[in-house]
Amino acid sequence: MPKMKSNSGAKKRFSVTGTGKIKRKHAFKNHILTKKETKRKRNLRKFALVSDADMPRIKALLVI
């Protein structure tokens, strides 16, 4: 049986931490930033973790 290919889009968007959790970036940080408060934009800079409910689907895309 051939090897599973990982999803190219998912490879670019997610990364795995040392403990096996999956990091992601926040949404709403690309354009129309003038109307958003500085505090909100600053908090969107930080990485977030994928929720436990979504973890199996993301792992399947990344073939972990």
Secondary structure as UniProt FT lines:
FT   HELIX           8..13
FT   STRAND          15..16
FT   TURN            18..19
FT   STRAND          22..24
FT   TURN            34..35
FT   HELIX           38..45
FT   STRAND          48..49
FT   TURN            52..54
FT   HELIX           55..62
//
